[in-house]
């Protein structure tokens, strides 16, 4: 049983990669943004970055989803920006079977992608605040780090290869 938390700033491709991984692995998928309370969505849609206080209940909801999967012996993929170490601690603490997949990218590339997407509540103007908040995962968090300049299919293939144990 494994749970993957696909993380990174808005516009980096968390949903596309998360769905691709869940499909490839035959695992459950949960879009983390769908778990935001309406007030958070309204705040971001209005161009106001979330505060830590806004994020704590959302992160605890995602952790609850992870715990239900684990209790049921189910593997899954969930997306969550998880920008700060403190946020990731809520999702990873005491859960050795939860792995981070950090989608890392150049701000210009991500801004270009955000400008092209339609129907998402997160405006491109909040990208700077996302990068300002971002604390990249450290080695002790054991992240799978993927450069998002590759295609979604290449990213999924890279993560799948990283999950496959190498023969001794």
Rosetta constraint file for C-alpha pairs under 8 A:
AtomPair CA 1 CA 70 HARMONIC 7.21 0.50
AtomPair CA 1 CA 73 HARMONIC 6.11 0.50
AtomPair CA 1 CA 74 HARMONIC 6.03 0.50
AtomPair CA 1 CA 75 HARMONIC 4.99 0.50
AtomPair CA 1 CA 97 HARMONIC 6.82 0.50
AtomPair CA 2 CA 70 HARMONIC 7.97 0.50
AtomPair CA 2 CA 74 HARMONIC 7.61 0.50
AtomPair CA 2 CA 75 HARMONIC 4.84 0.50
AtomPair CA 2 CA 76 HARMONIC 6.69 0.50
AtomPair CA 2 CA 97 HARMONIC 5.04 0.50
AtomPair CA 2 CA 98 HARMONIC 5.86 0.50
AtomPair CA 2 CA 99 HARMONIC 7.43 0.50
AtomPair CA 3 CA 66 HARMONIC 7.13 0.50
AtomPair CA 3 CA 70 HARMONIC 7.96 0.50
AtomPair CA 3 CA 75 HARMONIC 5.33 0.50
AtomPair CA 3 CA 76 HARMONIC 4.81 0.50
AtomPair CA 3 CA 77 HARMONIC 5.66 0.50
AtomPair CA 3 CA 78 HARMONIC 7.57 0.50
AtomPair CA 3 CA 97 HARMONIC 6.34 0.50
AtomPair CA 3 CA 98 HARMONIC 4.66 0.50
AtomPair CA 3 CA 99 HARMONIC 6.23 0.50
AtomPair CA 4 CA 76 HARMONIC 6.38 0.50
AtomPair CA 4 CA 77 HARMONIC 4.71 0.50
AtomPair CA 4 CA 78 HARMONIC 6.29 0.50
AtomPair CA 4 CA 98 HARMONIC 5.77 0.50
AtomPair CA 4 CA 99 HARMONIC 4.89 0.50
AtomPair CA 4 CA 100 HARMONIC 5.84 0.50
AtomPair CA 4 CA 101 HARMONIC 6.66 0.50
AtomPair CA 5 CA 77 HARMONIC 6.02 0.50
AtomPair CA 5 CA 78 HARMONIC 5.07 0.50
AtomPair CA 5 CA 79 HARMONIC 5.63 0.50
AtomPair CA 5 CA 80 HARMONIC 6.61 0.50
AtomPair CA 5 CA 98 HARMONIC 7.12 0.50
AtomPair CA 5 CA 99 HARMONIC 6.11 0.50
AtomPair CA 5 CA 100 HARMONIC 4.91 0.50
AtomPair CA 5 CA 101 HARMONIC 5.96 0.50
AtomPair CA 6 CA 14 HARMONIC 5.89 0.50
AtomPair CA 6 CA 17 HARMONIC 7.75 0.50
AtomPair CA 6 CA 18 HARMONIC 6.27 0.50
AtomPair CA 6 CA 77 HARMONIC 7.19 0.50
AtomPair CA 6 CA 78 HARMONIC 6.21 0.50
AtomPair CA 6 CA 79 HARMONIC 4.73 0.50
AtomPair CA 6 CA 80 HARMONIC 6.22 0.50
AtomPair CA 6 CA 81 HARMONIC 7.65 0.50
AtomPair CA 6 CA 100 HARMONIC 6.10 0.50
AtomPair CA 6 CA 101 HARMONIC 4.68 0.50
AtomPair CA 6 CA 102 HARMONIC 6.13 0.50
AtomPair CA 6 CA 103 HARMONIC 7.19 0.50
AtomPair CA 7 CA 14 HARMONIC 6.44 0.50
AtomPair CA 7 CA 79 HARMONIC 6.09 0.50
AtomPair CA 7 CA 80 HARMONIC 5.21 0.50
AtomPair CA 7 CA 81 HARMONIC 4.66 0.50
AtomPair CA 7 CA 82 HARMONIC 5.71 0.50
AtomPair CA 7 CA 83 HARMONIC 7.45 0.50
AtomPair CA 7 CA 100 HARMONIC 6.95 0.50
AtomPair CA 7 CA 101 HARMONIC 6.02 0.50
AtomPair CA 7 CA 102 HARMONIC 5.01 0.50
AtomPair CA 7 CA 103 HARMONIC 6.10 0.50
AtomPair CA 8 CA 12 HARMONIC 6.34 0.50
AtomPair CA 8 CA 14 HARMONIC 7.08 0.50
AtomPair CA 8 CA 80 HARMONIC 7.43 0.50
AtomPair CA 8 CA 81 HARMONIC 4.83 0.50
AtomPair CA 8 CA 82 HARMONIC 6.73 0.50
AtomPair CA 8 CA 83 HARMONIC 6.46 0.50
AtomPair CA 8 CA 102 HARMONIC 5.81 0.50
AtomPair CA 8 CA 103 HARMONIC 5.26 0.50
AtomPair CA 8 CA 104 HARMONIC 6.52 0.50
AtomPair CA 9 CA 81 HARMONIC 5.64 0.50
AtomPair CA 9 CA 83 HARMONIC 6.94 0.50
AtomPair CA 9 CA 127 HARMONIC 7.43 0.50
AtomPair CA 9 CA 130 HARMONIC 5.72 0.50
AtomPair CA 9 CA 131 HARMONIC 6.79 0.50
AtomPair CA 9 CA 134 HARMONIC 7.39 0.50
AtomPair CA 10 CA 14 HARMONIC 7.96 0.50
AtomPair CA 10 CA 81 HARMONIC 6.92 0.50
AtomPair CA 10 CA 114 HARMONIC 7.95 0.50
AtomPair CA 10 CA 122 HARMONIC 7.39 0.50
AtomPair CA 10 CA 127 HARMONIC 6.77 0.50
AtomPair CA 10 CA 130 HARMONIC 7.06 0.50
AtomPair CA 11 CA 110 HARMONIC 5.68 0.50
AtomPair CA 11 CA 111 HARMONIC 7.28 0.50
AtomPair CA 11 CA 113 HARMONIC 6.39 0.50
AtomPair CA 11 CA 114 HARMONIC 5.25 0.50
AtomPair CA 12 CA 103 HARMONIC 6.46 0.50
AtomPair CA 12 CA 104 HARMONIC 7.34 0.50
AtomPair CA 12 CA 105 HARMONIC 6.82 0.50
AtomPair CA 12 CA 110 HARMONIC 5.78 0.50
AtomPair CA 12 CA 113 HARMONIC 7.90 0.50
AtomPair CA 12 CA 148 HARMONIC 6.84 0.50
AtomPair CA 13 CA 17 HARMONIC 6.05 0.50
AtomPair CA 13 CA 103 HARMONIC 7.52 0.50
AtomPair CA 13 CA 148 HARMONIC 7.64 0.50
AtomPair CA 13 CA 152 HARMONIC 7.88 0.50
AtomPair CA 14 CA 18 HARMONIC 5.68 0.50
AtomPair CA 14 CA 79 HARMONIC 5.96 0.50
AtomPair CA 14 CA 80 HARMONIC 7.74 0.50
AtomPair CA 14 CA 103 HARMONIC 7.26 0.50
AtomPair CA 15 CA 19 HARMONIC 5.95 0.50
AtomPair CA 15 CA 31 HARMONIC 6.79 0.50
AtomPair CA 15 CA 79 HARMONIC 6.54 0.50
AtomPair CA 16 CA 20 HARMONIC 6.12 0.50
AtomPair CA 16 CA 152 HARMONIC 6.90 0.50
AtomPair CA 17 CA 21 HARMONIC 6.04 0.50
AtomPair CA 17 CA 152 HARMONIC 6.01 0.50
AtomPair CA 17 CA 155 HARMONIC 7.12 0.50
AtomPair CA 17 CA 156 HARMONIC 6.19 0.50
AtomPair CA 18 CA 22 HARMONIC 6.14 0.50
AtomPair CA 18 CA 29 HARMONIC 7.21 0.50
AtomPair CA 18 CA 77 HARMONIC 6.14 0.50
AtomPair CA 18 CA 78 HARMONIC 6.78 0.50
AtomPair CA 18 CA 79 HARMONIC 6.42 0.50
AtomPair CA 19 CA 23 HARMONIC 6.01 0.50
AtomPair CA 19 CA 29 HARMONIC 6.56 0.50
AtomPair CA 19 CA 77 HARMONIC 7.84 0.50
AtomPair CA 20 CA 24 HARMONIC 6.07 0.50
AtomPair CA 20 CA 152 HARMONIC 7.80 0.50
AtomPair CA 20 CA 153 HARMONIC 7.63 0.50
AtomPair CA 20 CA 156 HARMONIC 6.38 0.50
AtomPair CA 21 CA 25 HARMONIC 6.02 0.50
AtomPair CA 21 CA 77 HARMONIC 7.30 0.50
AtomPair CA 21 CA 156 HARMONIC 5.86 0.50
AtomPair CA 21 CA 160 HARMONIC 7.65 0.50
AtomPair CA 22 CA 26 HARMONIC 5.60 0.50
AtomPair CA 22 CA 27 HARMONIC 4.74 0.50
AtomPair CA 22 CA 28 HARMONIC 6.15 0.50
AtomPair CA 22 CA 29 HARMONIC 5.78 0.50
AtomPair CA 22 CA 76 HARMONIC 6.79 0.50
AtomPair CA 22 CA 77 HARMONIC 5.93 0.50
AtomPair CA 23 CA 27 HARMONIC 6.66 0.50
AtomPair CA 27 CA 74 HARMONIC 7.68 0.50
AtomPair CA 27 CA 75 HARMONIC 5.59 0.50
AtomPair CA 27 CA 76 HARMONIC 4.86 0.50
AtomPair CA 27 CA 77 HARMONIC 6.88 0.50
AtomPair CA 28 CA 74 HARMONIC 7.65 0.50
AtomPair CA 28 CA 75 HARMONIC 6.56 0.50
AtomPair CA 28 CA 76 HARMONIC 4.43 0.50
AtomPair CA 28 CA 77 HARMONIC 6.22 0.50
AtomPair CA 29 CA 76 HARMONIC 5.68 0.50
AtomPair CA 29 CA 77 HARMONIC 4.87 0.50
AtomPair CA 29 CA 78 HARMONIC 5.84 0.50
AtomPair CA 30 CA 76 HARMONIC 7.77 0.50
AtomPair CA 30 CA 77 HARMONIC 6.34 0.50
AtomPair CA 30 CA 78 HARMONIC 4.70 0.50
AtomPair CA 30 CA 79 HARMONIC 6.69 0.50
AtomPair CA 31 CA 35 HARMONIC 7.40 0.50
AtomPair CA 31 CA 78 HARMONIC 5.87 0.50
AtomPair CA 31 CA 79 HARMONIC 5.38 0.50
AtomPair CA 31 CA 80 HARMONIC 7.72 0.50
AtomPair CA 32 CA 36 HARMONIC 7.27 0.50
AtomPair CA 32 CA 62 HARMONIC 6.79 0.50
AtomPair CA 32 CA 78 HARMONIC 6.09 0.50
AtomPair CA 32 CA 79 HARMONIC 4.82 0.50
AtomPair CA 32 CA 80 HARMONIC 5.11 0.50
AtomPair CA 33 CA 79 HARMONIC 7.51 0.50
AtomPair CA 33 CA 80 HARMONIC 7.08 0.50
AtomPair CA 35 CA 58 HARMONIC 6.55 0.50
AtomPair CA 35 CA 61 HARMONIC 7.06 0.50
AtomPair CA 35 CA 62 HARMONIC 7.23 0.50
AtomPair CA 36 CA 40 HARMONIC 6.07 0.50
AtomPair CA 36 CA 41 HARMONIC 6.51 0.50
AtomPair CA 36 CA 58 HARMONIC 5.60 0.50
AtomPair CA 37 CA 41 HARMONIC 6.70 0.50
AtomPair CA 37 CA 58 HARMONIC 7.10 0.50
AtomPair CA 38 CA 42 HARMONIC 6.13 0.50
AtomPair CA 39 CA 43 HARMONIC 6.08 0.50
AtomPair CA 40 CA 44 HARMONIC 6.23 0.50
AtomPair CA 40 CA 50 HARMONIC 6.94 0.50
AtomPair CA 40 CA 54 HARMONIC 6.66 0.50
AtomPair CA 41 CA 45 HARMONIC 5.94 0.50
AtomPair CA 41 CA 121 HARMONIC 6.67 0.50
AtomPair CA 42 CA 46 HARMONIC 6.04 0.50
AtomPair CA 42 CA 121 HARMONIC 7.96 0.50
AtomPair CA 43 CA 47 HARMONIC 6.61 0.50
AtomPair CA 43 CA 48 HARMONIC 5.39 0.50
AtomPair CA 43 CA 49 HARMONIC 7.10 0.50
AtomPair CA 43 CA 50 HARMONIC 7.15 0.50
AtomPair CA 44 CA 48 HARMONIC 5.08 0.50
AtomPair CA 44 CA 49 HARMONIC 5.78 0.50
AtomPair CA 44 CA 50 HARMONIC 6.80 0.50
AtomPair CA 44 CA 121 HARMONIC 6.69 0.50
AtomPair CA 44 CA 122 HARMONIC 5.76 0.50
AtomPair CA 44 CA 123 HARMONIC 7.40 0.50
AtomPair CA 44 CA 126 HARMONIC 7.95 0.50
AtomPair CA 45 CA 121 HARMONIC 4.78 0.50
AtomPair CA 45 CA 122 HARMONIC 5.57 0.50
AtomPair CA 45 CA 123 HARMONIC 6.43 0.50
AtomPair CA 47 CA 122 HARMONIC 7.63 0.50
AtomPair CA 47 CA 123 HARMONIC 6.46 0.50
AtomPair CA 47 CA 125 HARMONIC 6.96 0.50
AtomPair CA 47 CA 126 HARMONIC 6.48 0.50
AtomPair CA 48 CA 126 HARMONIC 7.44 0.50
AtomPair CA 49 CA 126 HARMONIC 6.53 0.50
AtomPair CA 49 CA 129 HARMONIC 6.73 0.50
AtomPair CA 50 CA 54 HARMONIC 5.70 0.50
AtomPair CA 50 CA 55 HARMONIC 6.75 0.50
AtomPair CA 51 CA 55 HARMONIC 6.43 0.50
AtomPair CA 52 CA 56 HARMONIC 6.20 0.50
AtomPair CA 53 CA 57 HARMONIC 7.78 0.50
AtomPair CA 54 CA 58 HARMONIC 7.50 0.50
AtomPair CA 55 CA 59 HARMONIC 6.08 0.50
AtomPair CA 56 CA 60 HARMONIC 6.20 0.50
AtomPair CA 56 CA 87 HARMONIC 7.72 0.50
AtomPair CA 57 CA 61 HARMONIC 6.21 0.50
AtomPair CA 58 CA 62 HARMONIC 6.39 0.50
AtomPair CA 59 CA 63 HARMONIC 6.15 0.50
AtomPair CA 59 CA 87 HARMONIC 6.88 0.50
AtomPair CA 59 CA 90 HARMONIC 6.84 0.50
AtomPair CA 59 CA 91 HARMONIC 7.19 0.50
AtomPair CA 60 CA 64 HARMONIC 6.11 0.50
AtomPair CA 60 CA 90 HARMONIC 6.94 0.50
AtomPair CA 60 CA 91 HARMONIC 7.79 0.50
AtomPair CA 61 CA 65 HARMONIC 6.45 0.50
AtomPair CA 62 CA 66 HARMONIC 6.35 0.50
AtomPair CA 62 CA 91 HARMONIC 7.37 0.50
AtomPair CA 63 CA 67 HARMONIC 6.13 0.50
AtomPair CA 63 CA 90 HARMONIC 6.77 0.50
AtomPair CA 63 CA 91 HARMONIC 5.18 0.50
AtomPair CA 64 CA 68 HARMONIC 6.19 0.50
AtomPair CA 65 CA 69 HARMONIC 6.33 0.50
AtomPair CA 66 CA 70 HARMONIC 6.19 0.50
AtomPair CA 66 CA 76 HARMONIC 7.99 0.50
AtomPair CA 66 CA 91 HARMONIC 7.86 0.50
AtomPair CA 67 CA 71 HARMONIC 5.99 0.50
AtomPair CA 68 CA 72 HARMONIC 6.14 0.50
AtomPair CA 69 CA 73 HARMONIC 6.13 0.50
AtomPair CA 69 CA 74 HARMONIC 4.91 0.50
AtomPair CA 69 CA 75 HARMONIC 6.64 0.50
AtomPair CA 69 CA 76 HARMONIC 7.20 0.50
AtomPair CA 70 CA 74 HARMONIC 5.77 0.50
AtomPair CA 70 CA 75 HARMONIC 7.22 0.50
AtomPair CA 82 CA 87 HARMONIC 5.48 0.50
AtomPair CA 82 CA 88 HARMONIC 5.49 0.50
AtomPair CA 83 CA 87 HARMONIC 6.83 0.50
AtomPair CA 83 CA 88 HARMONIC 7.57 0.50
AtomPair CA 83 CA 130 HARMONIC 7.54 0.50
AtomPair CA 83 CA 133 HARMONIC 6.30 0.50
AtomPair CA 83 CA 134 HARMONIC 4.54 0.50
AtomPair CA 83 CA 135 HARMONIC 5.86 0.50
AtomPair CA 83 CA 136 HARMONIC 7.28 0.50
AtomPair CA 84 CA 88 HARMONIC 6.46 0.50
AtomPair CA 84 CA 133 HARMONIC 6.75 0.50
AtomPair CA 84 CA 134 HARMONIC 5.75 0.50
AtomPair CA 84 CA 135 HARMONIC 4.97 0.50
AtomPair CA 84 CA 136 HARMONIC 7.49 0.50
AtomPair CA 85 CA 89 HARMONIC 6.07 0.50
AtomPair CA 85 CA 135 HARMONIC 6.36 0.50
AtomPair CA 85 CA 136 HARMONIC 7.89 0.50
AtomPair CA 85 CA 137 HARMONIC 6.97 0.50
AtomPair CA 86 CA 90 HARMONIC 6.75 0.50
AtomPair CA 87 CA 91 HARMONIC 6.94 0.50
AtomPair CA 88 CA 92 HARMONIC 5.92 0.50
AtomPair CA 89 CA 93 HARMONIC 5.20 0.50
AtomPair CA 91 CA 95 HARMONIC 7.81 0.50
AtomPair CA 91 CA 98 HARMONIC 7.98 0.50
AtomPair CA 92 CA 96 HARMONIC 7.16 0.50
AtomPair CA 92 CA 98 HARMONIC 6.12 0.50
AtomPair CA 92 CA 99 HARMONIC 7.75 0.50
AtomPair CA 99 CA 142 HARMONIC 7.24 0.50
AtomPair CA 99 CA 143 HARMONIC 6.62 0.50
AtomPair CA 99 CA 144 HARMONIC 7.79 0.50
AtomPair CA 100 CA 141 HARMONIC 7.56 0.50
AtomPair CA 100 CA 142 HARMONIC 7.10 0.50
AtomPair CA 100 CA 143 HARMONIC 4.76 0.50
AtomPair CA 100 CA 144 HARMONIC 6.15 0.50
AtomPair CA 101 CA 143 HARMONIC 5.68 0.50
AtomPair CA 101 CA 144 HARMONIC 4.72 0.50
AtomPair CA 101 CA 145 HARMONIC 6.05 0.50
AtomPair CA 101 CA 146 HARMONIC 7.38 0.50
AtomPair CA 101 CA 159 HARMONIC 7.58 0.50
AtomPair CA 102 CA 137 HARMONIC 7.54 0.50
AtomPair CA 102 CA 143 HARMONIC 6.29 0.50
AtomPair CA 102 CA 144 HARMONIC 5.97 0.50
AtomPair CA 102 CA 145 HARMONIC 4.79 0.50
AtomPair CA 102 CA 146 HARMONIC 6.16 0.50
AtomPair CA 103 CA 145 HARMONIC 6.22 0.50
AtomPair CA 103 CA 146 HARMONIC 5.13 0.50
AtomPair CA 103 CA 147 HARMONIC 6.20 0.50
AtomPair CA 103 CA 148 HARMONIC 5.98 0.50
AtomPair CA 104 CA 145 HARMONIC 6.76 0.50
AtomPair CA 104 CA 146 HARMONIC 5.87 0.50
AtomPair CA 104 CA 147 HARMONIC 5.09 0.50
AtomPair CA 104 CA 148 HARMONIC 5.86 0.50
AtomPair CA 105 CA 109 HARMONIC 7.12 0.50
AtomPair CA 105 CA 110 HARMONIC 6.74 0.50
AtomPair CA 105 CA 147 HARMONIC 5.78 0.50
AtomPair CA 105 CA 148 HARMONIC 5.29 0.50
AtomPair CA 105 CA 149 HARMONIC 6.78 0.50
AtomPair CA 106 CA 110 HARMONIC 6.32 0.50
AtomPair CA 107 CA 111 HARMONIC 5.99 0.50
AtomPair CA 107 CA 131 HARMONIC 7.96 0.50
AtomPair CA 108 CA 112 HARMONIC 6.20 0.50
AtomPair CA 109 CA 113 HARMONIC 6.38 0.50
AtomPair CA 109 CA 149 HARMONIC 7.70 0.50
AtomPair CA 110 CA 114 HARMONIC 6.13 0.50
AtomPair CA 111 CA 115 HARMONIC 6.15 0.50
AtomPair CA 111 CA 124 HARMONIC 6.43 0.50
AtomPair CA 111 CA 127 HARMONIC 7.11 0.50
AtomPair CA 112 CA 116 HARMONIC 6.60 0.50
AtomPair CA 113 CA 117 HARMONIC 6.49 0.50
AtomPair CA 114 CA 123 HARMONIC 7.70 0.50
AtomPair CA 114 CA 124 HARMONIC 5.69 0.50
AtomPair CA 115 CA 124 HARMONIC 6.27 0.50
AtomPair CA 122 CA 126 HARMONIC 7.11 0.50
AtomPair CA 123 CA 127 HARMONIC 7.78 0.50
AtomPair CA 126 CA 130 HARMONIC 6.45 0.50
AtomPair CA 127 CA 131 HARMONIC 6.38 0.50
AtomPair CA 128 CA 132 HARMONIC 6.10 0.50
AtomPair CA 129 CA 133 HARMONIC 6.13 0.50
AtomPair CA 130 CA 134 HARMONIC 6.11 0.50
AtomPair CA 137 CA 141 HARMONIC 6.25 0.50
AtomPair CA 137 CA 142 HARMONIC 7.99 0.50
AtomPair CA 137 CA 143 HARMONIC 6.56 0.50
AtomPair CA 138 CA 142 HARMONIC 7.24 0.50
AtomPair CA 138 CA 143 HARMONIC 7.47 0.50
AtomPair CA 139 CA 143 HARMONIC 6.92 0.50
AtomPair CA 144 CA 159 HARMONIC 6.94 0.50
AtomPair CA 144 CA 162 HARMONIC 7.08 0.50
AtomPair CA 146 CA 155 HARMONIC 6.67 0.50
AtomPair CA 146 CA 158 HARMONIC 7.57 0.50
AtomPair CA 146 CA 159 HARMONIC 7.68 0.50
AtomPair CA 147 CA 155 HARMONIC 7.73 0.50
AtomPair CA 148 CA 152 HARMONIC 7.84 0.50
AtomPair CA 148 CA 155 HARMONIC 7.09 0.50
AtomPair CA 150 CA 154 HARMONIC 5.98 0.50
AtomPair CA 150 CA 155 HARMONIC 6.25 0.50
AtomPair CA 151 CA 155 HARMONIC 6.21 0.50
AtomPair CA 152 CA 156 HARMONIC 6.16 0.50
AtomPair CA 153 CA 157 HARMONIC 6.15 0.50
AtomPair CA 154 CA 158 HARMONIC 6.09 0.50
AtomPair CA 155 CA 159 HARMONIC 6.30 0.50
AtomPair CA 156 CA 160 HARMONIC 6.13 0.50
AtomPair CA 157 CA 161 HARMONIC 6.15 0.50
AtomPair CA 158 CA 162 HARMONIC 6.22 0.50
AtomPair CA 159 CA 163 HARMONIC 6.23 0.50
AtomPair CA 160 CA 164 HARMONIC 6.40 0.50
